Amino acid sequence: MSEKKITIFSDSGIRASFLQYGARLTELWVKGSKGEERDVVLGFKTLVGYLNAEETYFGCIVGRYANRIANGTFTIDKDKYRLDCNNGPNSLHGGYEGFHLKTWEVDAKSKNSVTFSIFSPHLEGGFPGDLKVSVTYSLKGNDLEVEYHGTSDRKSILNLTQHSYFNLNGEGSGSVGGHLLRVYSKFYTPVNTDLIPEGHFENTEHSPFDFSSYKRLDTDWDSAHPQMKLGNGYDHNYVLKTKNSNEVIKAASIYSPDSGIKMDVHTTQPGMQLYCANWLSGNDMGKSGIPYTARTAFCLETQHFPDTPNQGHFPDCYLSPGSPYKGKCIYSFGLIS
C-alpha cells in the first residue's frame, strides 16, 4: 500500500494532495481574505493515521453505495441481493469492503489532475456485477472538479460520493457553527429511527432544514425538532432533482466570515447529504495535532438519495452494460466580498 502523496496544482494557487488509499483528498490549500493559505479538509499527515482512524471516511471516495440501504437488501429484476449490514440493520457506504478501504490504481497524472481507478468483482460486499470505476480530480482555476465513471458487466446499482470533512477556517480550527450555509433546495427526505428515508419529500420552510437564505450552521443544530434528534443534528439528504440528468446545477454555497473563504458546490447528482460531523469523538488527532471533535467540520456529499434501490419513486441509481454511470461534483472557492 503506497504512502506516496500525490499533489496537483492550479494556476490560481490552489493545491490538493491525495493518497491511493480510498482515493482520498488529504489536503486542500486555498487562500483566505488576508492572502494566507489554509488547509480546509480534515485528515492526517501519514497513511498510518488513516489506517488507525476511528472515523474511516475522511476525504475518501465512498462506494459501491454511498449512504444507507435499508436492511442491507435490494432487488433487481426479481433477484434479491444481501449486503453487509455495518450500520445497525443497514448497509452504509459500501459495507465492510467499501471503496474507502481499497488501494486505488493511479491511471493518469498531470500538473492539475489525477485519475484513480478500482475494480470490484461480482458480489463483493453483496453487490452484483464486475464493476470498474474511475475518479478524476482536476484543479481548474479556483475549482476542484470530481468526475466519476463506472461500468458493469450486468445490471447493478452504483452511488459514489466524495466524503471530505471541510472547515473553511482550516482543519483543526474548532467549530464550524459560525459558517453560513445556503442550500438550493426546498425539500429534504425525512428519515426514520434507522436514518432511512420515510419515502416522502418534506418542505424545509419553517424548519431547521431551511437554508433558503444564508444561515449559521449552529442556528438550529441543537433544535428539538424530531428529525434533528434522530440524526444528532444535521445528517439528512436534500432533494436537488427529482429526475436524473447530466445537467450541472448549483447545490449549495457556504462561507466563513472569519477566513473570508467561500465554497460553492455544483453537481449533476440528484441529492446532497448535509452532515455536520456530529459523531466525531475527539479520538482522532488531526494534522495540526488537535483532536477532531463533534461539529468541527461539515460534509456536503452530492449523491443519489439514501435507500434509492428500495424506493421506486426516487431517481434511480442503476447501471448496466450499455448504460455506464457518470457523475460530477465541483467545489468552487473564492472570497466573500
Number of C-alpha atoms within 10 A of each C-alpha: 10 10 12 12 16 16 20 19 19 18 12 13 13 23 20 24 16 22 26 23 23 25 30 25 27 27 25 22 18 22 20 21 15 8 9 10 16 20 23 24 27 26 29 20 14 14 19 10 16 24 13 10 17 15 14 14 21 24 25 25 26 25 23 26 26 28 26 25 29 23 18 22 20 20 12 14 6 7 8 10 15 16 22 23 20 15 16 11 15 22 25 26 26 30 26 16 16 21 27 26 21 18 18 24 15 18 13 11 16 11 13 19 21 21 20 22 20 20 17 20 15 16 14 19 20 17 23 22 21 17 24 16 23 20 25 20 23 23 25 17 15 18 19 22 19 20 18 22 16 22 23 25 16 15 17 22 22 25 28 29 28 25 21 24 24 25 26 27 25 24 25 23 15 17 20 23 19 16 24 20 20 19 25 18 21 17 20 23 21 21 21 13 12 15 20 21 23 13 18 14 15 15 16 17 12 7 13 20 24 20 21 15 11 15 19 18 22 17 12 18 21 13 15 11 14 14 21 20 14 16 19 17 25 25 19 25 27 29 25 26 20 12 11 14 12 12 14 14 17 17 26 22 22 22 25 22 15 12 21 17 25 22 22 19 24 20 26 23 30 25 26 28 23 20 21 27 22 18 14 17 14 14 13 20 18 19 20 14 11 15 17 25 19 17 23 24 30 26 22 25 26 30 28 29 31 28 28 25 23 16 16 10 12 21 19 20 18 16 22 16 14 11 12 16 20 20 22 22 25 25 19 18 22 17 15 15 7
